Amino acid sequence: MTFPCVNEDHFEVRPDGSLAPQPWMQWRHVRSIDAPSKSASYGVTGGTNKNDLLHSLQLSWTNNTPISQWCYGLITRGGARVSLQARTRGYLQVASGYKLAVGDPGPLEVASRFGCGADMGRGGTLAIGTTYGVIEERMNSVTFPLAPERAGWSKLAPGATLTGKVEVRFITELWETSTIDGGTSGSESSYDSGATRLDLFAVPVI
């Protein structure tokens, strides 16, 4: 039996003669990669500014279907925490990007920053030294688009590839080096990064 009016790129003709949509003719999750949460603690005085790479995820998907597909990515971040002692300022930064080819996407754009800091320096003419204090900020899990600064989805012709990348870093703008007035007991400088996941999805172009 033949089906001259059936586009087999869109429908599958089953052995019993029935029709069913091809698997690529629907929204679907095509690739995923993830990294577990990381934690670190630093000495509360001394040291230098931080720019520590915590997660680096790169993921590609090639359109192996006979029709064009819209492709997009989602970044999911687990719950995170940043705790810093007085006057130190820092944050967890997520940067992302993608290109329509195989290989490293190149420079990434900042998509998210989450952290804290508190100016609790001693008073006086010189305003030197640091008063005791700890500030902590927490964030629940969150999902947002890959490269949110770029509007719309990417159209991939059959055989075309999209490569996405996500980096998570712990960065500080100021790392306090002076002695804490009142001692360091109970003070801390630490973080829990939260897990990171990158998912790619495809939708048929109809």
C-alpha positions in Angstrom: 0.0 0.0 0.0 1.4 3.5 -0.8 0.5 6.8 0.7 1.3 9.4 -2.0 -0.2 12.3 0.1 1.9 11.4 3.2 5.1 13.4 3.9 7.3 10.8 5.5 9.5 13.5 6.9 6.5 14.4 9.1 4.7 11.0 9.5 5.8 7.4 9.9 3.8 4.7 8.1 3.6 1.8 10.4 3.6 -1.9 9.2 -0.1 -2.1 10.0 -0.9 0.8 7.7 -1.5 3.4 10.5 0.2 6.8 10.6 2.1 8.3 13.5 4.1 11.6 13.9 7.9 11.2 13.4 9.7 11.6 16.8 11.3 14.9 15.7 7.8 16.4 15.0 7.4 17.5 18.6 9.1 19.6 21.3 11.8 17.5 23.0 14.7 17.5 25.3 17.8 16.6 23.2 20.9 17.0 25.3 21.9 17.6 29.0 25.1 18.1 31.1 25.5 19.0 34.7 28.0 19.6 37.5 27.6 19.2 41.3 27.7 21.9 43.8 31.1 23.1 45.1 32.0 24.6 48.5 35.1 26.5 49.7 36.3 28.5 52.6 39.1 31.2 52.8 41.0 32.8 55.5 39.0 35.8 56.7 42.0 38.2 56.5 44.9 38.4 54.1 44.9 37.0 50.7 44.0 38.6 47.4 40.9 39.0 45.2 39.4 35.8 43.9 38.4 34.8 40.3 37.9 31.0 40.8 36.4 28.9 38.0 33.9 26.5 39.6 31.9 25.0 36.7 32.6 25.0 32.9 29.9 23.2 30.9 29.9 22.9 27.1 27.3 21.0 25.1 26.5 20.5 21.4 23.6 19.2 19.5 23.5 18.5 15.7 20.1 18.4 13.9 20.1 14.8 12.7 16.5 15.1 11.4 15.3 15.7 7.8 13.6 19.0 8.7 14.8 22.3 10.3 14.6 22.6 14.0 14.4 25.5 16.4 16.9 25.0 19.2 17.3 26.7 22.6 19.0 26.2 25.9 18.1 26.5 29.6 20.5 26.9 32.5 19.4 25.6 35.9 21.3 26.7 39.1 20.8 25.0 42.4 20.4 26.8 45.7 23.5 28.8 46.6 25.1 30.7 49.5 27.8 33.4 49.9 29.1 34.4 53.4 31.7 37.1 53.7 33.3 39.0 56.6 33.2 42.8 56.9 34.2 44.9 53.9 34.9 41.9 51.6 32.6 42.0 48.6 32.1 39.0 46.3 29.6 37.1 44.2 28.9 33.9 42.2 28.8 34.8 38.5 27.2 32.9 35.7 28.3 33.6 32.1 27.0 31.9 29.0 27.0 31.9 25.2 26.5 29.8 22.1 27.4 29.6 18.5 25.9 27.8 15.5 28.9 25.5 14.9 31.0 22.9 16.6 33.7 24.1 19.0 34.2 26.6 21.8 31.6 29.5 21.5 34.3 32.1 22.4 33.8 35.0 24.8 30.8 34.7 27.1 28.4 37.3 28.4 27.5 37.7 32.1 24.0 36.3 32.7 23.7 36.4 36.5 25.5 37.6 39.6 24.6 36.8 43.2 26.5 37.7 46.3 27.0 40.2 49.1 29.3 42.7 50.9 29.1 45.1 53.8 31.2 48.2 54.6 31.8 48.0 58.4 35.2 49.7 58.6 36.3 51.6 61.7 35.7 55.3 61.9 38.1 58.1 62.4 40.2 60.3 60.0 42.1 57.4 58.5 39.1 54.9 58.6 41.5 51.9 58.6 40.9 48.5 60.1 37.8 46.4 60.0 35.0 46.1 62.5 33.7 42.6 63.2 30.7 41.5 61.0 29.5 38.7 58.8 27.0 39.0 55.9 25.4 36.1 54.2 23.2 35.9 51.2 21.2 32.8 49.9 19.5 32.1 46.7 16.9 29.4 45.8 17.3 27.3 42.6 16.5 29.1 39.4 16.2 28.4 35.7 16.9 31.0 32.9 17.7 30.9 29.2 21.1 30.2 27.7 22.5 33.6 26.6 19.5 35.5 27.8 20.7 38.7 26.2 20.0 37.2 22.7 16.3 37.1 21.8 14.6 34.2 20.0 15.5 30.6 19.2 18.2 29.5 16.7 17.1 27.8 13.5 19.1 24.7 12.6 18.9 23.3 9.2 19.4 19.5 8.9 23.0 18.7 9.7 23.6 22.1 11.5 25.0 22.3 15.1 24.5 24.5 18.1 27.1 24.6 20.8 26.3 26.2 24.2 28.6 27.0 27.1 28.2 28.0 30.7 30.8 29.1 33.3 30.3 29.7 37.0 32.9 31.7 38.9 33.5 33.0 42.4 34.7 36.6 42.0 35.5 39.3 44.6 35.7 43.1 44.0 37.4 43.7 47.4 39.2 41.2 49.6 39.8 42.7 53.1 43.4 42.4 54.2 43.5 44.3 57.5 43.0 42.8 61.0 39.4 42.5 62.2 38.8 44.7 65.2 37.3 42.4 67.9 38.9 39.2 66.6 38.0 36.7 63.9 36.1 34.2 66.1 32.9 33.2 64.3 33.8 35.1 61.1 34.0 33.4 57.8 34.5 33.8 54.0 32.9 30.9 52.2 30.4 29.8 49.5 28.3 26.9 48.4 28.1 27.3 44.6 24.9 25.2 43.9 24.8 22.7 41.1 24.7 23.8 37.5 22.9 22.1 34.6 22.6 23.0 30.9 19.8 21.5 28.8 19.1 21.9 25.1 15.7 21.6 23.5 14.4 21.3 19.9 11.1 22.2 18.3 10.3 21.4 14.7 10.0 24.2 12.2 6.6 23.8 10.6 
